[in-house]
């Protein structure tokens, strides 16, 4: 994850010094090229909008004729305008938290991680607990899980909570285990695992549902801290060219705070919220029902079938190739999962299901195929698939919600987990598109970097930022530049029931778009991560301008 530099958004802190046009102003942008994503008129020179809606796109002469003589005109002769980029799977509050606490991303060893924790800023504390995230034992010598002993040596009394990069495992010290009452006699919770040493003692690593036993003891952030984190995350999204984020599993408190901001018009980007349907608030979400505000919508629910591949919590039909005694974790029984899915479906919710392992995806497809197709149910991640399940997405109308950078992050070790045969339909974007399935792209930030340019690059190349492996990992699954952009624009719009309002730049659509330094489709793929975001416009308002 590259270092993130912050620039506060126009709406939150007002530090972008620009005279704002009046509410009734017509605005025209003229650019080197406008890529509209409208197949009937794919390119334009100018675009005009008023009251947050696009009035026209076309040649400069055509657009100025519609806009009228009093329109405000800005010219960008070297820039390219594209529809607003959408992250179809992310975690806004978690991004704000990750930017405030200890980052263990790309720590080279357990010792390196501990040194970073020792240098923690004050913002990393939540009550007396020291919080950090993003360690990955797959990047360390030996690829073994860490131990509480190394944390105990430097934090004998302060409870420490460090989540793995995928959020499906936690590394804690003895002080944290003591507060949760976890000992050698504590049984593994259903859908979770307490990693133990040869004597049966907890090592300090907790997988999936076992995390909740300790996590429940961590005090909630204050209202002020929650607001600070959310603002920091949303400002970061606007700076990176994101005009909307699909938040994959939100709690009620965070939703209510965002609702308040939306009511007074101070959200800088759109949010499409998936309620957390598997936690203690599930019944409350069912009672609330769906919601549509100005820039905030809550029409979906997030459910989990399994864990993550990196911590061997992804649920597989057959055992792991690199650990034959394990086949992953079912975070919920199939009976309970089906009951929840049906309950939310009946209340009009789109059901979005976390499924990574091939067995988890089979279960998700089985259940979602029996629900109301009009609600466009989704499988989030869809990482490992059986060949016979690939075609089921299109046949059942189920959306495949992918995160391209997961492939380039996981490729050094993913095949070791599942073997040469199962990896053939892993991160299978091309296979799903060719089958006729609807596909949407996101990042799963803060598991991955929130920058959508990295997702566009990964989708086209399946290489890391160093160009490895040359030609791409499993290159038969690569996408074209047009297909990659569609995943972050029109594909994401369809996943949020907004294909008639967003994802294209055409008359009557929302004025959501990004001004870039070059065309992300035509530029050399290796240059995509270096494109500059010049302006981000949401609902006709500049929410970011590069200084």
N, C-alpha and C positions, 0 to 999 in steps of 0.2 A: 504494500500500500504506500503510495507516494505521500510525502509530507503535504498536509492540507493547510493552505493559507486562507485566512478568513477575511471576508469583506461583508459587513453587515448590509442587509437588504434595504431597499428604499423604504419599504413599509414599516420595518421594525425600528430602525435606528436613524433613518433619514440622513445618512452620511454621503449619499450620492448627490452631489450638488448639480442639479439640473432643474430648470424651470419646467414644471409639469404643465402639460396642456390642460385646458379646461375640460369639464365633463362632456361638453357637446362638441368638442373638436373632432374633426376628421384628420386622420394622420396617414401619411403615405411614406413608405420606405421603398427606395429604389436601390437595387443591388446588382452586382455582376450577374448573379443567377439566383432564381428562386426555384427550389425543388419542391413542388406542391404535393407530391404523392397522389395527385388526382390523375388517374390514367387517361382521362379524356383531354386533359391539358396539363401535361407533366411539368412544364417549365414556364416561368414568367420572368418579367423584368421588374415588376413593381407590385405592391400590395397596398390596399387601403382598408382602414377599419375605423369604426365609430361605435361608441357604447359597448366595446368589448366584442363586437362582431365584425367579420370580414365583409366589406362592401364589394370588393372586386380584386381580381388578380389578373395580370396580363401584361401587355406592353405598357411602357410608361405613358404613352399617349392615351391608351384606352383607360387606364386607371385614373389618370389625372382628370379625364373628362367626367368620370363618375364622381370623383372626390370633390370637384368644385374648386373655384378660384381661391377660397379662403382656407384650403387644407394646409396643414403643416407638413412640409416635405423634408425628408432627410435622405441623403444619398450615401451609399456605401459601395463605391465602384470596384473595390477589390474583395468584397465579401459575398458569402452565399447564405441564403435564408432557407431553413428547413422547418417542417412542422415541429412543435414542441416535443422534446424527448421525454419519455415516460419510463419510470422504473416500475415494472409490473410486480416486483416482489422485493420488499425491503422492510426495515424496522427503524422508524424515525426516532423514537425515544432512545432506542439502543445506540443509534449513531451518536446522538448528543451525549449519552453516557460514555461511550467509548472515546469521544474527543475530550472528555473531562478526566478520565481515569488513566491507569497505567496501561500502555500499549506493549504487548509482548509479541507483536507481529514481527516476523522474521528474526526472532531471537534464535541464536545459533546453537544454544545448548540450554540445559536446565540451569546451569550456573549463570549463564548470561541473563536468563529470565529473572532469576533471583536478584541479580545486581540491579536490574531495571526496577524491580519492586522496591528495593531499598531506596531508590532515588525518587520515589513517588511524590507527586505534588500534593498540596493540601486538598485540592479538588477531588483526589482519588479516594478520600475517606467518606463513607456514608455512616454517620454515627461514629462508632468506634471501629467499624469494619474497614479494612483496606481492600479496595476493589480494583481488579484489572482484568484484561481479556486478551484473547488472540494467540495464546501459545499453541504450538503444533509440534507434537513429538515426532512427527514424520520428517521434520527438518533437522532433527538432532542426531548425533552419533548413536547408533544402536536402535533408534526409533522406539525407545521404551517410554512408558508413561512415567511422569515425574513422581517424586515422593514428598510426603509431608515433612520428612526429616530435614531436607534442605531449607524449607521455610521455617521450621522450628528453630533452626540454628540462629536465625536473625530476627525472628518474630516469635519469641516464646510465649507472649501473653496477648498480643494484638491478633484478633481473628482476621484471617486472610482468605479472600474468595477470588479465584482466578478462573475465568471460563475459557474453554478451548475455543479455537478460531471458529468452529461451526456452531458454538453455543450448546452443544449436546454433551458436554462433559465439564466438570469443574475440578480444580486442583485446590485443596484447602490444607490448612495446617492443623495441628492438634488442638489449638485453642478454638478453632471453628467447629471441629468434631465434638469437642466437649460441650459447647453451647447447644448442639443439636442432640446430645446424648447418644452419639454413635460409638459403639464399641465392637469388639470381636463378636459379641453375641447378637448384635443387631441384624435381623434378616434383611435380605434384599427386598425392596418394595417391588410390587408388580410393575413390569415395564422399566425396571432400573437395575443397576448393578453397583455394588460397593466393591471396588477393586481391593483385593486382600493379598498379603504376603504369604509365604509358605506356612506361617504359624496361624493364619487366619485373621491377623490384625489388619485393620483398614490402612491402606497405604496413603490415603489422602486424595485419591481420584474417585469421583462419583460420576456414573454414566446415566444420562437421561433422567428418568423419574426419581432416581436416587438423589439427584441434585436438589429436589424440592425439600428434602428433609433438613438440609442446612440452609438453603435459600430462604426458607420461611422465617428464619431467625434474623435475617438482615433487615434493619429498619428501613422504611420507605423514605425516599428523598423528600425534603420539605417542598412546599408549594413553589417557593422561590427557586429552588434548585431544579425542579421539574420544568418550570417555565424557561429557565436559562438553557437547559439542555435542548428543549424543543426548538427554541429560537436559533440556537447554534446549528442544529441539524438542518432546519428549514432554510436558513441562510446559505448553508453549504450546498444544498440542493439547487437553489436558484443560481448560485455562482457557477455551477457545473452544467447549466443548460437544461436542468430538469424542470418541466412545467407541471408535472404531476407525479405522485408516488402512490403506489398501491401498498398500504401498510399491512403486512401479513401477520395479524394477530395482536390486536390492541386491547388494553385494559380500559375499564370504564372511566377511571379517573383521568387518564390521558385524553380520552375521547371528549370528556366534558370540558377540559381546558381548551382543546382545539375548537370545540363548538362555540365557546365564548369568543374566541378570536375571530371565528368565521362570521359570527353575528355582527361584529363591529367592523368587518372588512379589513382585518389586519393579518390574514394569511397570505404569505407571498407566493405559495404554490398550491396547486390543487392536491387534495388527498382523497383517495378511494380506500376506505377502511374495511378491513376484515376483522370482525369481532373475534375475540378469543373464546371459542366455543367449548374448550376442553378444561377450562379452569373453574374456579369457584363461582364466577360470575355468569356462567352459561345460561342459567334460568333468567337472570336479569336481562341479558341480551335478547332472549326469546320474548320476554315481556315488552321490551322497548320496541322491537321490530326495526325495520329499515328506516333510513333517514337520508334526506337530501337537503343540503343548504346551499350557500353561495358557491364556495369552492370545496366544501367538505361533503362527502357522501359516505354512507355506511350501508352497503347493500349485500355484503358477503360475510361469511363466517369461516374461520380457520380451524381445521381439525388436523390432528396428527395421527398417523398410523405407525410410524417407526422413527428411529433416530437417524444418525448420520454415518456415512461410510468410513470417514476418517477414524472414528472411535469404535467402529465395528458394531454400531447400533442399528444400521440399516438392515431391514428384515429381508432375508433371502430364502428362496425355495430350497437351496442346498447350502451346506456349510461354506464358510469362508475358505478360500483357497490357501490363505496364509495362516489360518487358525481353525483347523477342521472341527474343533470341539464347539464352535459357536456358529449360529445362523442369524444373529441379530436379535433385536428386541421389538416386541409388539407393545407399543405404548398404550394401547387400548384393545380390548377384545373386539373381535369382528362384530359380535352381537351388539355391544354397546356403541361401537362406531356407527353401525347401520341405524340404530335407534336415534342417535344424535343427528345424523345426516338427514333422516326423514323428518325429524321434528323441525329443524331449521328450514328444510325445503318447503314444508307446509306453511311456514310463516313468510315465505317469499324470499328467503335468503339464497344467494348463490353460494354453493358449498365449495370451498377451496381446501384441498387435502394435501398435506405434506406427505409425500411418498418418495423414498429414495431407492430402497432395495426392490428387486424384481417381484418378490412376494407381496410387498407393501403395495406396489403398483397394480398387481393383479387384484388384490382385495379392493383397492380404491376404484378400479374400473368396474368391478362386479357391483359394488354398491351404487356408485354414481350413475351407472347405466340404467338403474331402475328408478331414477328420480325424474322430475320435470325437466325435459330437455330445454324448454324455453329459458330456464334460469342459467344456462351456460356454465355448468359446473366445471371446476378446474382441478388439475393435478399440479401441485407446486413441486418443482424440481424434476420429477419423472426421470431420474438419473439412470437407473439400471432397468432395462426392459427385456422381457422375453420376445423373441421374434413374433410369436403368435399374438402378442398384446399390442404391437405397434399399430396395426390396422384398426384396433378397437376405438382409438381416440376419434378418428373421423367418423366412423360408423355411429358412434354414440353422441357425437357433438360435444365431446369433452375437450376443453382447452388444455394444451400443454404449455405450462408456464415455466420457461427455462431461464437459467442464469449462465450465459456463455463463459464468464470468467471462472465458474466452478470447474469447467473442463481443464482450463490451462493451469489452475491451481492444483488440481487433483492428479493430473496426468503422470507425475513422477512415481506414484504408488498405487493408483487405482487398479491397474491390471493385476498387481500382486494380490489385491484383496479378492477379486472375483475370477481371475483366470482368463485365458485367451478367448474362450468361447463366449462367456457372458459379457465380455467387454465390447463385443461387436455392436451391441445395441445400447451402449452407454453414451449419454450426452448426445443422443442421436437426432440432432436438429434436422438434418437433411432427410433422414428417413421419415420423420413425422410430417415435414412439409410436403414431401412427395406423395405421402399417403392421402393428402387432402385435409389434414388436421389444421385447426386454428392454433397458431403459436404466438406467444407473447414473451418478451424478453425483460429481464431485470438483472439485479446484481446480488440480492440478498444482503445488502449492506446492513450492519458493519462487518458481516462475515467476509465480504469482499469490499474492495474500494468502491465508493459510491459513484465514481466518474463513469458516465455512460460511454465515453469515448473508448474506454478499455473494453467494454462489452462489444462495441462495434468492431473493434480490432480483433478480439478473440473469436467472434463469430465468423469473420472472414478468413482468419489465418490458422486458428487452433495452435498458435505458437505463443511462447511467453514473450516478455518485452525484450529479451535478448535474442529473439529470433529462433528459439529452440523449441522443438526439433525442426530443422530446416524442412520446409514443405508442409509442416503441421502434423499434429498427433491425430491419427485416424483421419487423414485428409479427405476421405470420401464423405465425411459429414460436414465439410466446410460449406459456407453460404456465400452468395454474391453480395456485393455492396448494397444493392437494392433490397435484397431479402433481409439483410442485417438491419438496415434502417427501418424497414417495415415492422420488424419485431419490436422496436422501441417506439413506434409511432402508431400506425394503423392497427397493428396486431394488439398492442396494449389497449388501444381505444376500444376495440371489439370486446376485449376481456372485461371492460368496465361498462358495457352497453352504451358506448359513446361514439360509435362509428359514424353516426349521422350528425355529429357535432365537432368531433376532433379527429386528429390523425391525418388530416389533409388541410391544405390551404385553399379554400374555395368559398365562394359567396355564401353567406349565412352561417358559416362555421365560427366557432370561438376563435378569437385572435390570440392563439397560443403558438409561439414560434421562437426560434433561436437564430441569431445572427452569428455565423462562424467565419473563421478566416479562410476556409477553403471547403470544397465539396467533399463530404465524408464518403460519398459513393465513388467518385472518380479519382480521388487522390490515391497515391500508392498506399496500400494498407499499412505499411510500416510508419506512415506519417499521421495516421488517424489519432494516436494518443497525443500527438503534439499540436493538434488543431486548437486554436484559441477561441474560447467563448467570448464574444464581444458584447452581446446583449441577450438577455432572456426576457421575453414578454409573456405575461400571463393575463388572460382576460383583457387584453388591450393595454396593460400597464407594464412599464419597465420595472422589473423587480431586481434586475442586475444590469449594470453597465461596467465594462472593464475600465479601470482608470487610465 
